[in-house]
């Protein structure tokens, strides 16, 4: 199974790029973030024509998450992250696909910090950690996929001081990400490429894409019950260089097929 996450930065605007990538990469499951479209605006018909069922939790002008499944329909489990019924931002959707529970996550950016947006980011992160612990403890195969808006370590950003005060690099979200991993989640990219320079996001400003001045903020996290099936994990970075591209590139991983359980006579 090939699974992927991509902050598409406007699914209607980037639809031709998305459909083209789907036809070439043929992922089985895709988590999208920052769709920037209501549920009614989400291009389900076009994606169905491309061979993908879709569920979406949409919102304009920002936010919005979705899950796509090749040749099948995702089964909706949750449309929001538990823990705050008053939170109306479209940042989380959870669905069952081919026996695996997938979550598409768009964690708050948190800038400027300090301030209410940063406080919201940290509170949202705590809710995610609490819910993720429940998912991990269930023993079911789970994938947390998305734009976590956190640069885990200095290895995950190009050498610079320009992001020194940015919410993505502050000690608090980095510590929250570390605590999330300590529950037993496997960061697919870092698991297979522990020392490599790998980025998933290049800002449109300051010529950062041509300079490869990137950040790794998009992550695929695998539960303990599925991590042993991980075989490959990469970034389709060339998608960032296409005309009209998102400022993020798709991150993907390949899982080996689940072994059949031998029945006793």
DRENZA-927327 format. One record per residue (C-alpha): residue in three letters; chain; x, y, z. Coordinates in nm, 2 decimals, padded with zeros to 4 digits. Example, Ala and Ser with C-alpha at 12.3 -4.5 7.8 and 13.67 -1.06 7.14 Angstrom:
2
<pt><aa>ALA</aa><ch>A</ch><u>01.23</u><v>-00.45</v><w>00.78</w></pt>
<pt><aa>SER</aa><ch>A</ch><u>01.37</u><v>-00.11</v><w>00.71</w></pt>
end
This chain:
265
<pt><aa>UNK</aa><ch>A</ch><u>00.00</u><v>00.00</v><w>00.00</w></pt>
<pt><aa>UNK</aa><ch>A</ch><u>00.13</u><v>00.34</v><w>-00.09</w></pt>
<pt><aa>UNK</aa><ch>A</ch><u>00.00</u><v>00.63</v><w>00.13</w></pt>
<pt><aa>UNK</aa><ch>A</ch><u>00.07</u><v>01.00</v><w>00.10</w></pt>
<pt><aa>UNK</aa><ch>A</ch><u>00.01</u><v>01.34</v><w>00.26</w></pt>
<pt><aa>UNK</aa><ch>A</ch><u>00.01</u><v>01.67</v><w>00.07</w></pt>
<pt><aa>UNK</aa><ch>A</ch><u>-00.08</u><v>02.02</v><w>00.18</w></pt>
<pt><aa>UNK</aa><ch>A</ch><u>-00.23</u><v>02.11</v><w>-00.15</w></pt>
<pt><aa>UNK</aa><ch>A</ch><u>-00.28</u><v>02.48</v><w>-00.07</w></pt>
<pt><aa>UNK</aa><ch>A</ch><u>-00.61</u><v>02.51</v><w>-00.26</w></pt>
<pt><aa>UNK</aa><ch>A</ch><u>-00.76</u><v>02.20</v><w>-00.40</w></pt>
<pt><aa>UNK</aa><ch>A</ch><u>-00.97</u><v>02.37</v><w>-00.67</w></pt>
<pt><aa>UNK</aa><ch>A</ch><u>-00.68</u><v>02.58</v><w>-00.79</w></pt>
<pt><aa>UNK</aa><ch>A</ch><u>-00.43</u><v>02.29</v><w>-00.79</w></pt>
<pt><aa>UNK</aa><ch>A</ch><u>-00.68</u><v>02.03</v><w>-00.92</w></pt>
<pt><aa>UNK</aa><ch>A</ch><u>-00.50</u><v>01.97</v><w>-01.25</w></pt>
<pt><aa>UNK</aa><ch>A</ch><u>-00.17</u><v>01.92</v><w>-01.07</w></pt>
<pt><aa>UNK</aa><ch>A</ch><u>-00.33</u><v>01.69</v><w>-00.82</w></pt>
<pt><aa>UNK</aa><ch>A</ch><u>-00.50</u><v>01.47</v><w>-01.08</w></pt>
<pt><aa>UNK</aa><ch>A</ch><u>-00.18</u><v>01.45</v><w>-01.28</w></pt>
<pt><aa>UNK</aa><ch>A</ch><u>00.02</u><v>01.35</v><w>-00.98</w></pt>
<pt><aa>UNK</aa><ch>A</ch><u>-00.24</u><v>01.09</v><w>-00.88</w></pt>
<pt><aa>UNK</aa><ch>A</ch><u>-00.22</u><v>00.94</v><w>-01.23</w></pt>
<pt><aa>UNK</aa><ch>A</ch><u>00.16</u><v>00.91</v><w>-01.22</w></pt>
<pt><aa>UNK</aa><ch>A</ch><u>00.22</u><v>00.82</v><w>-00.85</w></pt>
<pt><aa>UNK</aa><ch>A</ch><u>-00.09</u><v>00.60</v><w>-00.80</w></pt>
<pt><aa>UNK</aa><ch>A</ch><u>-00.11</u><v>00.63</v><w>-00.42</w></pt>
<pt><aa>UNK</aa><ch>A</ch><u>-00.37</u><v>00.42</v><w>-00.25</w></pt>
<pt><aa>UNK</aa><ch>A</ch><u>-00.45</u><v>00.67</v><w>00.02</w></pt>
<pt><aa>UNK</aa><ch>A</ch><u>-00.39</u><v>01.05</v><w>00.02</w></pt>
<pt><aa>UNK</aa><ch>A</ch><u>-00.44</u><v>01.29</v><w>00.31</w></pt>
<pt><aa>UNK</aa><ch>A</ch><u>-00.49</u><v>01.65</v><w>00.19</w></pt>
<pt><aa>UNK</aa><ch>A</ch><u>-00.46</u><v>01.97</v><w>00.39</w></pt>
<pt><aa>UNK</aa><ch>A</ch><u>-00.54</u><v>02.33</v><w>00.33</w></pt>
<pt><aa>UNK</aa><ch>A</ch><u>-00.80</u><v>02.24</v><w>00.07</w></pt>
<pt><aa>UNK</aa><ch>A</ch><u>-00.95</u><v>02.59</v><w>00.11</w></pt>
<pt><aa>UNK</aa><ch>A</ch><u>-01.29</u><v>02.47</v><w>-00.02</w></pt>
<pt><aa>UNK</aa><ch>A</ch><u>-01.63</u><v>02.40</v><w>00.14</w></pt>
<pt><aa>UNK</aa><ch>A</ch><u>-01.76</u><v>02.05</v><w>00.12</w></pt>
<pt><aa>UNK</aa><ch>A</ch><u>-01.99</u><v>02.16</v><w>-00.17</w></pt>
<pt><aa>UNK</aa><ch>A</ch><u>-01.69</u><v>02.31</v><w>-00.36</w></pt>
<pt><aa>UNK</aa><ch>A</ch><u>-01.46</u><v>02.01</v><w>-00.31</w></pt>
<pt><aa>UNK</aa><ch>A</ch><u>-01.41</u><v>01.85</v><w>-00.66</w></pt>
<pt><aa>UNK</aa><ch>A</ch><u>-01.54</u><v>01.50</v><w>-00.57</w></pt>
<pt><aa>UNK</aa><ch>A</ch><u>-01.66</u><v>01.43</v><w>-00.92</w></pt>
<pt><aa>UNK</aa><ch>A</ch><u>-01.32</u><v>01.51</v><w>-01.08</w></pt>
<pt><aa>UNK</aa><ch>A</ch><u>-01.15</u><v>01.29</v><w>-00.83</w></pt>
<pt><aa>UNK</aa><ch>A</ch><u>-01.40</u><v>01.01</v><w>-00.88</w></pt>
<pt><aa>UNK</aa><ch>A</ch><u>-01.33</u><v>01.03</v><w>-01.25</w></pt>
<pt><aa>UNK</aa><ch>A</ch><u>-00.96</u><v>00.99</v><w>-01.16</w></pt>
<pt><aa>UNK</aa><ch>A</ch><u>-01.04</u><v>00.67</v><w>-00.96</w></pt>
<pt><aa>UNK</aa><ch>A</ch><u>-01.06</u><v>00.81</v><w>-00.61</w></pt>
<pt><aa>UNK</aa><ch>A</ch><u>-01.33</u><v>00.82</v><w>-00.35</w></pt>
<pt><aa>UNK</aa><ch>A</ch><u>-01.31</u><v>01.12</v><w>-00.11</w></pt>
<pt><aa>UNK</aa><ch>A</ch><u>-01.43</u><v>01.25</v><w>00.22</w></pt>
<pt><aa>UNK</aa><ch>A</ch><u>-01.38</u><v>01.61</v><w>00.31</w></pt>
<pt><aa>UNK</aa><ch>A</ch><u>-01.42</u><v>01.85</v><w>00.60</w></pt>
<pt><aa>UNK</aa><ch>A</ch><u>-01.41</u><v>02.18</v><w>00.42</w></pt>
<pt><aa>UNK</aa><ch>A</ch><u>-01.37</u><v>02.55</v><w>00.51</w></pt>
<pt><aa>UNK</aa><ch>A</ch><u>-01.30</u><v>02.88</v><w>00.34</w></pt>
<pt><aa>UNK</aa><ch>A</ch><u>-01.09</u><v>03.08</v><w>00.30</w></pt>
<pt><aa>UNK</aa><ch>A</ch><u>-00.83</u><v>02.87</v><w>00.49</w></pt>
<pt><aa>UNK</aa><ch>A</ch><u>-00.81</u><v>02.52</v><w>00.64</w></pt>
<pt><aa>UNK</aa><ch>A</ch><u>-00.99</u><v>02.22</v><w>00.51</w></pt>
<pt><aa>UNK</aa><ch>A</ch><u>-00.88</u><v>01.85</v><w>00.52</w></pt>
<pt><aa>UNK</aa><ch>A</ch><u>-00.96</u><v>01.55</v><w>00.31</w></pt>
<pt><aa>UNK</aa><ch>A</ch><u>-00.89</u><v>01.18</v><w>00.26</w></pt>
<pt><aa>UNK</aa><ch>A</ch><u>-00.88</u><v>01.01</v><w>-00.08</w></pt>
<pt><aa>UNK</aa><ch>A</ch><u>-00.88</u><v>00.64</v><w>-00.15</w></pt>
<pt><aa>UNK</aa><ch>A</ch><u>-00.80</u><v>00.47</v><w>-00.48</w></pt>
<pt><aa>UNK</aa><ch>A</ch><u>-01.08</u><v>00.25</v><w>-00.60</w></pt>
<pt><aa>UNK</aa><ch>A</ch><u>-01.29</u><v>00.27</v><w>-00.29</w></pt>
<pt><aa>UNK</aa><ch>A</ch><u>-01.48</u><v>00.51</v><w>-00.06</w></pt>
<pt><aa>UNK</aa><ch>A</ch><u>-01.33</u><v>00.61</v><w>00.28</w></pt>
<pt><aa>UNK</aa><ch>A</ch><u>-01.55</u><v>00.53</v><w>00.58</w></pt>
<pt><aa>UNK</aa><ch>A</ch><u>-01.59</u><v>00.84</v><w>00.79</w></pt>
<pt><aa>UNK</aa><ch>A</ch><u>-01.51</u><v>00.80</v><w>01.16</w></pt>
<pt><aa>UNK</aa><ch>A</ch><u>-01.45</u><v>01.15</v><w>01.28</w></pt>
<pt><aa>UNK</aa><ch>A</ch><u>-01.50</u><v>01.50</v><w>01.14</w></pt>
<pt><aa>UNK</aa><ch>A</ch><u>-01.32</u><v>01.68</v><w>01.41</w></pt>
<pt><aa>UNK</aa><ch>A</ch><u>-01.05</u><v>01.63</v><w>01.68</w></pt>
<pt><aa>UNK</aa><ch>A</ch><u>-01.21</u><v>01.55</v><w>02.01</w></pt>
<pt><aa>UNK</aa><ch>A</ch><u>-01.16</u><v>01.77</v><w>02.32</w></pt>
<pt><aa>UNK</aa><ch>A</ch><u>-01.32</u><v>02.11</v><w>02.23</w></pt>
<pt><aa>UNK</aa><ch>A</ch><u>-01.67</u><v>02.11</v><w>02.09</w></pt>
<pt><aa>UNK</aa><ch>A</ch><u>-01.64</u><v>02.49</v><w>02.03</w></pt>
<pt><aa>UNK</aa><ch>A</ch><u>-01.35</u><v>02.45</v><w>01.79</w></pt>
<pt><aa>UNK</aa><ch>A</ch><u>-01.50</u><v>02.51</v><w>01.44</w></pt>
<pt><aa>UNK</aa><ch>A</ch><u>-01.17</u><v>02.51</v><w>01.24</w></pt>
<pt><aa>UNK</aa><ch>A</ch><u>-01.16</u><v>02.23</v><w>00.98</w></pt>
<pt><aa>UNK</aa><ch>A</ch><u>-00.83</u><v>02.07</v><w>01.07</w></pt>
<pt><aa>UNK</aa><ch>A</ch><u>-00.90</u><v>01.70</v><w>01.13</w></pt>
<pt><aa>UNK</aa><ch>A</ch><u>-01.08</u><v>01.41</v><w>00.95</w></pt>
<pt><aa>UNK</aa><ch>A</ch><u>-01.05</u><v>01.04</v><w>01.03</w></pt>
<pt><aa>UNK</aa><ch>A</ch><u>-01.16</u><v>00.75</v><w>00.82</w></pt>
<pt><aa>UNK</aa><ch>A</ch><u>-01.12</u><v>00.37</v><w>00.78</w></pt>
<pt><aa>UNK</aa><ch>A</ch><u>-00.96</u><v>00.27</v><w>00.45</w></pt>
<pt><aa>UNK</aa><ch>A</ch><u>-00.87</u><v>-00.09</v><w>00.36</w></pt>
<pt><aa>UNK</aa><ch>A</ch><u>-00.85</u><v>-00.20</v><w>00.72</w></pt>
<pt><aa>UNK</aa><ch>A</ch><u>-00.64</u><v>00.10</v><w>00.84</w></pt>
<pt><aa>UNK</aa><ch>A</ch><u>-00.75</u><v>00.41</v><w>01.03</w></pt>
<pt><aa>UNK</aa><ch>A</ch><u>-00.62</u><v>00.72</v><w>00.86</w></pt>
<pt><aa>UNK</aa><ch>A</ch><u>-00.63</u><v>01.08</v><w>01.00</w></pt>
<pt><aa>UNK</aa><ch>A</ch><u>-00.56</u><v>01.39</v><w>00.78</w></pt>
<pt><aa>UNK</aa><ch>A</ch><u>-00.42</u><v>01.66</v><w>01.01</w></pt>
<pt><aa>UNK</aa><ch>A</ch><u>-00.37</u><v>02.03</v><w>00.96</w></pt>
<pt><aa>UNK</aa><ch>A</ch><u>-00.22</u><v>02.14</v><w>01.29</w></pt>
<pt><aa>UNK</aa><ch>A</ch><u>-00.24</u><v>02.52</v><w>01.35</w></pt>
<pt><aa>UNK</aa><ch>A</ch><u>00.05</u><v>02.74</v><w>01.23</w></pt>
<pt><aa>UNK</aa><ch>A</ch><u>00.06</u><v>02.94</v><w>01.55</w></pt>
<pt><aa>UNK</aa><ch>A</ch><u>00.21</u><v>03.26</v><w>01.42</w></pt>
<pt><aa>UNK</aa><ch>A</ch><u>00.26</u><v>03.52</v><w>01.54</w></pt>
<pt><aa>UNK</aa><ch>A</ch><u>00.40</u><v>03.40</v><w>01.87</w></pt>
<pt><aa>UNK</aa><ch>A</ch><u>00.35</u><v>03.46</v><w>02.15</w></pt>
<pt><aa>UNK</aa><ch>A</ch><u>-00.02</u><v>03.53</v><w>02.13</w></pt>
<pt><aa>UNK</aa><ch>A</ch><u>-00.36</u><v>03.37</v><w>02.10</w></pt>
<pt><aa>UNK</aa><ch>A</ch><u>-00.27</u><v>03.19</v><w>01.78</w></pt>
<pt><aa>UNK</aa><ch>A</ch><u>00.03</u><v>03.02</v><w>01.94</w></pt>
<pt><aa>UNK</aa><ch>A</ch><u>-00.18</u><v>02.93</v><w>02.25</w></pt>
<pt><aa>UNK</aa><ch>A</ch><u>-00.44</u><v>02.77</v><w>02.02</w></pt>
<pt><aa>UNK</aa><ch>A</ch><u>-00.16</u><v>02.58</v><w>01.84</w></pt>
<pt><aa>UNK</aa><ch>A</ch><u>-00.04</u><v>02.43</v><w>02.17</w></pt>
<pt><aa>UNK</aa><ch>A</ch><u>-00.39</u><v>02.35</v><w>02.30</w></pt>
<pt><aa>UNK</aa><ch>A</ch><u>-00.47</u><v>02.18</v><w>01.97</w></pt>
<pt><aa>UNK</aa><ch>A</ch><u>-00.15</u><v>01.98</v><w>01.99</w></pt>
<pt><aa>UNK</aa><ch>A</ch><u>-00.24</u><v>01.86</v><w>02.34</w></pt>
<pt><aa>UNK</aa><ch>A</ch><u>-00.58</u><v>01.74</v><w>02.22</w></pt>
<pt><aa>UNK</aa><ch>A</ch><u>-00.40</u><v>01.56</v><w>01.94</w></pt>
<pt><aa>UNK</aa><ch>A</ch><u>-00.16</u><v>01.39</v><w>02.18</w></pt>
<pt><aa>UNK</aa><ch>A</ch><u>-00.45</u><v>01.28</v><w>02.40</w></pt>
<pt><aa>UNK</aa><ch>A</ch><u>-00.65</u><v>01.14</v><w>02.11</w></pt>
<pt><aa>UNK</aa><ch>A</ch><u>-00.34</u><v>00.98</v><w>01.95</w></pt>
<pt><aa>UNK</aa><ch>A</ch><u>-00.27</u><v>00.79</v><w>02.28</w></pt>
<pt><aa>UNK</aa><ch>A</ch><u>-00.62</u><v>00.64</v><w>02.26</w></pt>
<pt><aa>UNK</aa><ch>A</ch><u>-00.56</u><v>00.54</v><w>01.89</w></pt>
<pt><aa>UNK</aa><ch>A</ch><u>-00.22</u><v>00.38</v><w>01.98</w></pt>
<pt><aa>UNK</aa><ch>A</ch><u>-00.37</u><v>00.19</v><w>02.27</w></pt>
<pt><aa>UNK</aa><ch>A</ch><u>-00.64</u><v>00.05</v><w>02.05</w></pt>
<pt><aa>UNK</aa><ch>A</ch><u>-00.39</u><v>-00.18</v><w>01.88</w></pt>
<pt><aa>UNK</aa><ch>A</ch><u>-00.54</u><v>-00.10</v><w>01.54</w></pt>
<pt><aa>UNK</aa><ch>A</ch><u>-00.33</u><v>00.00</v><w>01.25</w></pt>
<pt><aa>UNK</aa><ch>A</ch><u>-00.33</u><v>00.38</v><w>01.24</w></pt>
<pt><aa>UNK</aa><ch>A</ch><u>-00.16</u><v>00.64</v><w>01.02</w></pt>
<pt><aa>UNK</aa><ch>A</ch><u>-00.15</u><v>01.01</v><w>01.13</w></pt>
<pt><aa>UNK</aa><ch>A</ch><u>-00.08</u><v>01.20</v><w>00.82</w></pt>
<pt><aa>UNK</aa><ch>A</ch><u>-00.05</u><v>01.57</v><w>00.76</w></pt>
<pt><aa>UNK</aa><ch>A</ch><u>00.10</u><v>01.91</v><w>00.79</w></pt>
<pt><aa>UNK</aa><ch>A</ch><u>00.19</u><v>01.92</v><w>01.16</w></pt>
<pt><aa>UNK</aa><ch>A</ch><u>00.34</u><v>02.28</v><w>01.13</w></pt>
<pt><aa>UNK</aa><ch>A</ch><u>00.64</u><v>02.18</v><w>01.34</w></pt>
<pt><aa>UNK</aa><ch>A</ch><u>01.00</u><v>02.14</v><w>01.25</w></pt>
<pt><aa>UNK</aa><ch>A</ch><u>01.11</u><v>01.86</v><w>01.48</w></pt>
<pt><aa>UNK</aa><ch>A</ch><u>01.48</u><v>01.94</v><w>01.49</w></pt>
<pt><aa>UNK</aa><ch>A</ch><u>01.74</u><v>02.17</v><w>01.34</w></pt>
<pt><aa>UNK</aa><ch>A</ch><u>01.82</u><v>01.89</v><w>01.10</w></pt>
<pt><aa>UNK</aa><ch>A</ch><u>01.48</u><v>01.95</v><w>00.94</w></pt>
<pt><aa>UNK</aa><ch>A</ch><u>01.54</u><v>02.31</v><w>00.83</w></pt>
<pt><aa>UNK</aa><ch>A</ch><u>01.80</u><v>02.48</v><w>00.61</w></pt>
<pt><aa>UNK</aa><ch>A</ch><u>02.08</u><v>02.67</v><w>00.80</w></pt>
<pt><aa>UNK</aa><ch>A</ch><u>01.92</u><v>03.00</v><w>00.88</w></pt>
<pt><aa>UNK</aa><ch>A</ch><u>01.83</u><v>03.24</v><w>01.17</w></pt>
<pt><aa>UNK</aa><ch>A</ch><u>01.53</u><v>03.39</v><w>00.98</w></pt>
<pt><aa>UNK</aa><ch>A</ch><u>01.29</u><v>03.14</v><w>01.14</w></pt>
<pt><aa>UNK</aa><ch>A</ch><u>01.43</u><v>03.20</v><w>01.50</w></pt>
<pt><aa>UNK</aa><ch>A</ch><u>01.10</u><v>03.35</v><w>01.63</w></pt>
<pt><aa>UNK</aa><ch>A</ch><u>00.87</u><v>03.14</v><w>01.41</w></pt>
<pt><aa>UNK</aa><ch>A</ch><u>00.61</u><v>02.93</v><w>01.59</w></pt>
<pt><aa>UNK</aa><ch>A</ch><u>00.71</u><v>02.62</v><w>01.39</w></pt>
<pt><aa>UNK</aa><ch>A</ch><u>01.05</u><v>02.60</v><w>01.56</w></pt>
<pt><aa>UNK</aa><ch>A</ch><u>00.97</u><v>02.70</v><w>01.92</w></pt>
<pt><aa>UNK</aa><ch>A</ch><u>01.06</u><v>02.46</v><w>02.20</w></pt>
<pt><aa>UNK</aa><ch>A</ch><u>00.70</u><v>02.40</v><w>02.31</w></pt>
<pt><aa>UNK</aa><ch>A</ch><u>00.57</u><v>02.25</v><w>01.97</w></pt>
<pt><aa>UNK</aa><ch>A</ch><u>00.89</u><v>02.06</v><w>01.93</w></pt>
<pt><aa>UNK</aa><ch>A</ch><u>00.85</u><v>01.91</v><w>02.27</w></pt>
<pt><aa>UNK</aa><ch>A</ch><u>00.49</u><v>01.82</v><w>02.19</w></pt>
<pt><aa>UNK</aa><ch>A</ch><u>00.59</u><v>01.64</v><w>01.88</w></pt>
<pt><aa>UNK</aa><ch>A</ch><u>00.86</u><v>01.45</v><w>02.08</w></pt>
<pt><aa>UNK</aa><ch>A</ch><u>00.59</u><v>01.35</v><w>02.33</w></pt>
<pt><aa>UNK</aa><ch>A</ch><u>00.37</u><v>01.23</v><w>02.05</w></pt>
<pt><aa>UNK</aa><ch>A</ch><u>00.64</u><v>01.01</v><w>01.91</w></pt>
<pt><aa>UNK</aa><ch>A</ch><u>00.71</u><v>00.87</v><w>02.25</w></pt>
<pt><aa>UNK</aa><ch>A</ch><u>00.37</u><v>00.71</v><w>02.25</w></pt>
<pt><aa>UNK</aa><ch>A</ch><u>00.52</u><v>00.47</v><w>01.99</w></pt>
<pt><aa>UNK</aa><ch>A</ch><u>00.45</u><v>00.64</v><w>01.66</w></pt>
<pt><aa>UNK</aa><ch>A</ch><u>00.71</u><v>00.60</v><w>01.39</w></pt>
<pt><aa>UNK</aa><ch>A</ch><u>00.81</u><v>00.91</v><w>01.18</w></pt>
<pt><aa>UNK</aa><ch>A</ch><u>00.83</u><v>00.73</v><w>00.84</w></pt>
<pt><aa>UNK</aa><ch>A</ch><u>01.08</u><v>00.97</v><w>00.68</w></pt>
<pt><aa>UNK</aa><ch>A</ch><u>01.32</u><v>00.99</v><w>00.97</w></pt>
<pt><aa>UNK</aa><ch>A</ch><u>01.29</u><v>00.61</v><w>01.04</w></pt>
<pt><aa>UNK</aa><ch>A</ch><u>01.43</u><v>00.53</v><w>00.70</w></pt>
<pt><aa>UNK</aa><ch>A</ch><u>01.65</u><v>00.84</v><w>00.65</w></pt>
<pt><aa>UNK</aa><ch>A</ch><u>01.78</u><v>00.93</v><w>00.99</w></pt>
<pt><aa>UNK</aa><ch>A</ch><u>02.06</u><v>01.16</v><w>00.88</w></pt>
<pt><aa>UNK</aa><ch>A</ch><u>01.94</u><v>01.28</v><w>00.54</w></pt>
<pt><aa>UNK</aa><ch>A</ch><u>01.86</u><v>01.65</v><w>00.45</w></pt>
<pt><aa>UNK</aa><ch>A</ch><u>01.49</u><v>01.62</v><w>00.36</w></pt>
<pt><aa>UNK</aa><ch>A</ch><u>01.24</u><v>01.91</v><w>00.32</w></pt>
<pt><aa>UNK</aa><ch>A</ch><u>00.87</u><v>01.91</v><w>00.24</w></pt>
<pt><aa>UNK</aa><ch>A</ch><u>00.79</u><v>02.29</v><w>00.24</w></pt>
<pt><aa>UNK</aa><ch>A</ch><u>00.96</u><v>02.58</v><w>00.06</w></pt>
<pt><aa>UNK</aa><ch>A</ch><u>00.81</u><v>02.92</v><w>00.11</w></pt>
<pt><aa>UNK</aa><ch>A</ch><u>00.72</u><v>03.13</v><w>-00.20</w></pt>
<pt><aa>UNK</aa><ch>A</ch><u>00.92</u><v>03.42</v><w>-00.06</w></pt>
<pt><aa>UNK</aa><ch>A</ch><u>01.29</u><v>03.50</v><w>-00.08</w></pt>
<pt><aa>UNK</aa><ch>A</ch><u>01.37</u><v>03.25</v><w>-00.36</w></pt>
<pt><aa>UNK</aa><ch>A</ch><u>01.36</u><v>02.97</v><w>-00.12</w></pt>
<pt><aa>UNK</aa><ch>A</ch><u>01.27</u><v>02.69</v><w>-00.37</w></pt>
<pt><aa>UNK</aa><ch>A</ch><u>01.56</u><v>02.75</v><w>-00.61</w></pt>
<pt><aa>UNK</aa><ch>A</ch><u>01.79</u><v>02.78</v><w>-00.31</w></pt>
<pt><aa>UNK</aa><ch>A</ch><u>01.65</u><v>02.46</v><w>-00.15</w></pt>
<pt><aa>UNK</aa><ch>A</ch><u>01.58</u><v>02.66</v><w>00.16</w></pt>
<pt><aa>UNK</aa><ch>A</ch><u>01.32</u><v>02.43</v><w>00.30</w></pt>
<pt><aa>UNK</aa><ch>A</ch><u>01.16</u><v>02.29</v><w>00.61</w></pt>
<pt><aa>UNK</aa><ch>A</ch><u>01.03</u><v>01.94</v><w>00.70</w></pt>
<pt><aa>UNK</aa><ch>A</ch><u>00.69</u><v>02.00</v><w>00.85</w></pt>
<pt><aa>UNK</aa><ch>A</ch><u>00.47</u><v>01.73</v><w>00.67</w></pt>
<pt><aa>UNK</aa><ch>A</ch><u>00.48</u><v>01.40</v><w>00.84</w></pt>
<pt><aa>UNK</aa><ch>A</ch><u>00.35</u><v>01.04</v><w>00.82</w></pt>
<pt><aa>UNK</aa><ch>A</ch><u>00.33</u><v>00.87</v><w>01.16</w></pt>
<pt><aa>UNK</aa><ch>A</ch><u>00.27</u><v>00.50</v><w>01.19</w></pt>
<pt><aa>UNK</aa><ch>A</ch><u>00.13</u><v>00.32</v><w>01.49</w></pt>
<pt><aa>UNK</aa><ch>A</ch><u>00.33</u><v>00.04</v><w>01.65</w></pt>
<pt><aa>UNK</aa><ch>A</ch><u>00.08</u><v>-00.21</v><w>01.50</w></pt>
<pt><aa>UNK</aa><ch>A</ch><u>00.18</u><v>-00.11</v><w>01.14</w></pt>
<pt><aa>UNK</aa><ch>A</ch><u>00.53</u><v>00.03</v><w>01.16</w></pt>
<pt><aa>UNK</aa><ch>A</ch><u>00.70</u><v>-00.30</v><w>01.08</w></pt>
<pt><aa>UNK</aa><ch>A</ch><u>00.53</u><v>-00.30</v><w>00.74</w></pt>
<pt><aa>UNK</aa><ch>A</ch><u>00.72</u><v>00.02</v><w>00.64</w></pt>
<pt><aa>UNK</aa><ch>A</ch><u>00.94</u><v>-00.03</v><w>00.33</w></pt>
<pt><aa>UNK</aa><ch>A</ch><u>00.99</u><v>00.31</v><w>00.17</w></pt>
<pt><aa>UNK</aa><ch>A</ch><u>00.94</u><v>00.67</v><w>00.25</w></pt>
<pt><aa>UNK</aa><ch>A</ch><u>01.02</u><v>00.97</v><w>00.02</w></pt>
<pt><aa>UNK</aa><ch>A</ch><u>00.92</u><v>01.32</v><w>-00.08</w></pt>
<pt><aa>UNK</aa><ch>A</ch><u>00.81</u><v>01.39</v><w>-00.44</w></pt>
<pt><aa>UNK</aa><ch>A</ch><u>01.00</u><v>01.72</v><w>-00.43</w></pt>
<pt><aa>UNK</aa><ch>A</ch><u>00.98</u><v>01.78</v><w>-00.80</w></pt>
<pt><aa>UNK</aa><ch>A</ch><u>00.61</u><v>01.86</v><w>-00.76</w></pt>
<pt><aa>UNK</aa><ch>A</ch><u>00.71</u><v>02.18</v><w>-00.58</w></pt>
<pt><aa>UNK</aa><ch>A</ch><u>00.89</u><v>02.30</v><w>-00.89</w></pt>
<pt><aa>UNK</aa><ch>A</ch><u>00.59</u><v>02.28</v><w>-01.12</w></pt>
<pt><aa>UNK</aa><ch>A</ch><u>00.42</u><v>02.59</v><w>-01.26</w></pt>
<pt><aa>UNK</aa><ch>A</ch><u>00.15</u><v>02.70</v><w>-01.01</w></pt>
<pt><aa>UNK</aa><ch>A</ch><u>00.25</u><v>02.44</v><w>-00.75</w></pt>
<pt><aa>UNK</aa><ch>A</ch><u>00.17</u><v>02.43</v><w>-00.38</w></pt>
<pt><aa>UNK</aa><ch>A</ch><u>00.45</u><v>02.54</v><w>-00.15</w></pt>
<pt><aa>UNK</aa><ch>A</ch><u>00.45</u><v>02.19</v><w>-00.01</w></pt>
<pt><aa>UNK</aa><ch>A</ch><u>00.55</u><v>01.86</v><w>-00.18</w></pt>
<pt><aa>UNK</aa><ch>A</ch><u>00.38</u><v>01.52</v><w>-00.14</w></pt>
<pt><aa>UNK</aa><ch>A</ch><u>00.53</u><v>01.29</v><w>00.12</w></pt>
<pt><aa>UNK</aa><ch>A</ch><u>00.47</u><v>00.92</v><w>00.07</w></pt>
<pt><aa>UNK</aa><ch>A</ch><u>00.54</u><v>00.58</v><w>00.22</w></pt>
<pt><aa>UNK</aa><ch>A</ch><u>00.50</u><v>00.23</v><w>00.11</w></pt>
<pt><aa>UNK</aa><ch>A</ch><u>00.38</u><v>-00.04</v><w>00.34</w></pt>
<pt><aa>UNK</aa><ch>A</ch><u>00.42</u><v>-00.41</v><w>00.28</w></pt>
<pt><aa>UNK</aa><ch>A</ch><u>00.11</u><v>-00.62</v><w>00.25</w></pt>
<pt><aa>UNK</aa><ch>A</ch><u>-00.03</u><v>-00.76</v><w>00.57</w></pt>
<pt><aa>UNK</aa><ch>A</ch><u>00.06</u><v>-01.12</v><w>00.62</w></pt>
<pt><aa>UNK</aa><ch>A</ch><u>-00.24</u><v>-01.35</v><w>00.63</w></pt>
<pt><aa>UNK</aa><ch>A</ch><u>-00.30</u><v>-01.51</v><w>00.97</w></pt>
<pt><aa>UNK</aa><ch>A</ch><u>-00.26</u><v>-01.89</v><w>00.96</w></pt>
<pt><aa>UNK</aa><ch>A</ch><u>-00.57</u><v>-02.07</v><w>01.07</w></pt>
<pt><aa>UNK</aa><ch>A</ch><u>-00.53</u><v>-02.37</v><w>01.30</w></pt>
<pt><aa>UNK</aa><ch>A</ch><u>-00.72</u><v>-02.68</v><w>01.18</w></pt>
end
